[in-house]
Amino acid sequence: MPDYQHKDILGNDIKVGDSCVYPVHNILKIGFVSKLNPKMLDIKTGKGYFTRKYPFDVYVINDPKLSVYLLKNSK
């Protein structure tokens, strides 16, 4: 199985399991990278849905504050 290397909009490496933000129309959503494909990323949203985005459309956030936000605002 090939190992793909992708970089986000600021040049940070993207790995499976990273939390990220990505645009949907005119808002930003939070998700987790679930799979790296040759050209795109599979991102899992909070409700269990999957979406595909190009690597240059996402920004990887590995911050403990994001975990606290997700715990406080999850339903």
Contacts in CASP RR format, 6 or more apart in sequence:
PFRMAT RR
TARGET T0000
AUTHOR 0000-0000-0000
METHOD contacts of the structure
MODEL  1
MPDYQHKDILGNDIKVGDSCVYPVHNILKIGFVSKLNPKMLDIKTGKGYF
TRKYPFDVYVINDPKLSVYLLKNSK
2 38 0 8 1.000
3 36 0 8 1.000
4 36 0 8 1.000
4 37 0 8 1.000
4 38 0 8 1.000
5 13 0 8 1.000
6 13 0 8 1.000
6 14 0 8 1.000
6 36 0 8 1.000
6 41 0 8 1.000
6 55 0 8 1.000
7 13 0 8 1.000
7 14 0 8 1.000
7 55 0 8 1.000
7 56 0 8 1.000
8 14 0 8 1.000
8 20 0 8 1.000
8 55 0 8 1.000
8 56 0 8 1.000
8 58 0 8 1.000
8 59 0 8 1.000
8 60 0 8 1.000
9 56 0 8 1.000
9 57 0 8 1.000
9 58 0 8 1.000
9 59 0 8 1.000
10 59 0 8 1.000
12 60 0 8 1.000
13 60 0 8 1.000
14 20 0 8 1.000
14 33 0 8 1.000
14 36 0 8 1.000
14 41 0 8 1.000
14 55 0 8 1.000
14 58 0 8 1.000
14 60 0 8 1.000
15 33 0 8 1.000
16 33 0 8 1.000
16 34 0 8 1.000
16 35 0 8 1.000
16 36 0 8 1.000
17 32 0 8 1.000
17 33 0 8 1.000
17 34 0 8 1.000
18 32 0 8 1.000
18 33 0 8 1.000
18 60 0 8 1.000
18 62 0 8 1.000
19 30 0 8 1.000
19 31 0 8 1.000
19 32 0 8 1.000
19 33 0 8 1.000
19 60 0 8 1.000
19 61 0 8 1.000
19 62 0 8 1.000
19 66 0 8 1.000
20 30 0 8 1.000
20 31 0 8 1.000
20 32 0 8 1.000
20 33 0 8 1.000
20 43 0 8 1.000
20 58 0 8 1.000
20 59 0 8 1.000
20 60 0 8 1.000
20 61 0 8 1.000
21 28 0 8 1.000
21 29 0 8 1.000
21 30 0 8 1.000
21 31 0 8 1.000
21 58 0 8 1.000
21 59 0 8 1.000
21 61 0 8 1.000
22 28 0 8 1.000
22 29 0 8 1.000
22 31 0 8 1.000
22 43 0 8 1.000
22 51 0 8 1.000
22 53 0 8 1.000
22 57 0 8 1.000
22 58 0 8 1.000
22 59 0 8 1.000
23 29 0 8 1.000
23 57 0 8 1.000
24 51 0 8 1.000
29 45 0 8 1.000
30 45 0 8 1.000
30 46 0 8 1.000
30 66 0 8 1.000
30 70 0 8 1.000
31 43 0 8 1.000
31 44 0 8 1.000
31 45 0 8 1.000
31 46 0 8 1.000
32 43 0 8 1.000
32 44 0 8 1.000
32 46 0 8 1.000
33 41 0 8 1.000
33 42 0 8 1.000
33 43 0 8 1.000
33 44 0 8 1.000
33 58 0 8 1.000
33 60 0 8 1.000
34 42 0 8 1.000
34 43 0 8 1.000
34 44 0 8 1.000
34 50 0 8 1.000
35 41 0 8 1.000
35 42 0 8 1.000
36 42 0 8 1.000
37 52 0 8 1.000
39 54 0 8 1.000
40 52 0 8 1.000
40 53 0 8 1.000
40 54 0 8 1.000
40 55 0 8 1.000
41 52 0 8 1.000
41 53 0 8 1.000
41 54 0 8 1.000
41 55 0 8 1.000
41 58 0 8 1.000
42 50 0 8 1.000
42 51 0 8 1.000
42 52 0 8 1.000
43 50 0 8 1.000
43 51 0 8 1.000
43 52 0 8 1.000
43 53 0 8 1.000
43 58 0 8 1.000
44 50 0 8 1.000
45 51 0 8 1.000
46 74 0 8 1.000
END
